[in-house]
């Protein structure tokens, strides 16, 4: 199962000055320098509002949004890379995409349901949080929500088991493990045996000392 998305918007202004002083002033004014890349287009230096970027970055790594360049066009884009320093965003790369060309993205996984095996004492283990898929921007889901309800103890959920929306194809290996239900490790018995051995050894030492 996949969640649909609502297209977000982000405004960008062209960056004309590339001095260190201008860069410092941008950041002091709550702006983040950025570069827009795209197939068959030249890279473009821009800057965006830091708060608006934070809002978009929650989904923009896997879900496209409308990026509007001041005095220019509006086009769908993805966040290609975010550079941080000291926990603060200092630069971002945007990728211009075409709605008519498939793109590959890693979509977040949100598991739904309660695994049957957990009711019998099993533990649900999550091995992956994203799934790599390909599709047209308008077809790509914001999230993919695999249902783990049917998983019993010893069962596994792989990438091939996930149902994808029409027009979206799996790029990840089909046998990539996403989740499984396992029995919890039993350590109580090992601990008790260890204690008994320690007690026996202690008793033997005491008995030897008494003989001396």
C-alpha positions, 0 to 999 in steps of 0.5 A, a space after each residue: 500500500 502506498 500513500 499519495 502526496 500533495 505537491 509542495 512549493 519552494 521559491 528560489 532566488 538567483 544568486 549573483 554575488 559569490 563572495 564570502 561576505 555575501 555568503 555570510 550575509 545570506 545565512 545571517 538573513 535566513 537564506 541557504 545557498 543552493 545549486 540546481 542540476 538537471 539533465 540537458 540544462 546548465 547548473 544554476 546557483 540560487 538561494 532559498 529560505 531556510 524555514 521553507 527548506 526545512 518544511 520541504 526537506 521532510 519529504 523532498 528527498 523521495 518526493 518531488 516538489 515544485 521549485 520556482 526560480 524568481 523571474 524564471 520557470 517553475 519545475 518539479 525537483 528533488 533534493 539531491 544532497 544536503 550539506 550540514 555543519 554543526 547541525 546546521 544546513 549550509 548548502 543544498 543541491 536540487 535535482 530538476 526532473 521531468 514529469 515525462 521521464 522516470 526517476 529512481 528514488 528511495 521511498 520511506 517505508 511505514 509498516 502497518 498492522 500487527 504481526 501475528 507472530 508477535 501475539 505468540 511471543 515473537 518480535 518484529 524486526 525491521 531491517 529496512 526503512 526505505 525502498 528503491 523504486 522507479 517511476 514518473 514523478 506523478 506516479 511516485 508515492 510519498 511513502 510505501 506502507 507494507 502490511 505485516 499482519 500476516 507475518 508469523 514467527 519465522 516469516 520474512 517480508 522481502 522487497 518482492 512481497 511489497 505491492 507497488 502503485 501502478 506505474 512504479 517498478 521495484 529497483 531494489 533486489 527482490 530478496 532484500 529483507 525488509 522485516 521478519 518475526 523472530 523468537 526473542 533470545 533466551 538468556 535466563 537459562 544461560 545466566 542460571 547455568 553460569 551462576 551455578 558453575 560459579 557457585 560450584 567453583 567457589 565451593 570447591 575453592 573454599 573446600 580446598 582452603 579448609 583442607 590446607 
